[in-house]
């Protein structure tokens, strides 16, 4: 079984945790909402490494609820 360095392990972890944020922000429907001035009352987002999505609540003038699908401990 091949071994990877700690550096490679860290980079894999960062990519794994930031990829969902990138996918959301690059999604064509989200891009339309950002361009068209759509407003929402509430946004519900995953909190683990999704900090960039918090700004969407400001952009859409919406309340924000963070949910942790990984639990609390």
N, C-alpha and C positions, 0 to 999 in steps of 0.2 A: 504494500500500500504506500503510495507516494506521500511524503510529508511536505507541508508547506510552512513557510516562515511565519513568524508572528506578524510581520508587516503585511504579508499576503492575507493572513487571517483577518487582520484589522480592516484592510481594504474591502475584503469580501463582506464583512459585517456592515460596514458603512454603506456599501452598495445595496445590500439586502434591505437595510432599514430606510434608505432614502428613495429607492425605486418607486414605492407606492405613491409618494408625494409627487414625484416627477410625472408619473402616469396620470394622476388626477389633474395636475396643472396643464399637461399637454393634451388632454382629451378634447376633441373637437367641440363637444357640447359645452364643456366648461369654458372653452375659449369664446364661444358665442355668448355665453352669459356675461363674461367679463367685458366684452365689447358692446353689448346691447343695453347695459345699465339695468339688468334684471335685479330685483330686490327679493330677499327672502326674510322670513320672520325668524328662522332658526336654522343653525347648521350643527350637525352632529359629526364629530371627527374622532378618529383614533388618536390617542395622545402620544403613543410611543414613536418618537422621532418624526412627528408630523407637524412640527412647529410652524413651518411655512404656510400650512393650511389655516392657521389661526387668523392670518391676515385677511382671509376671505370673509370672515365675519365683519370686519371693518368695511371692506369693499362693498359688500352686499347689505350693509347696515342691519345685520342680523345678530341675535343672541347666539352664543356658542356653548355647546355642551361637549365636553371631552369624555370619551369612553375608552377604558383600557381593556382590550380583549385578552391581555396577558395576565390579568389579575392584579392584586395589590401588593403581593409580597414576592 
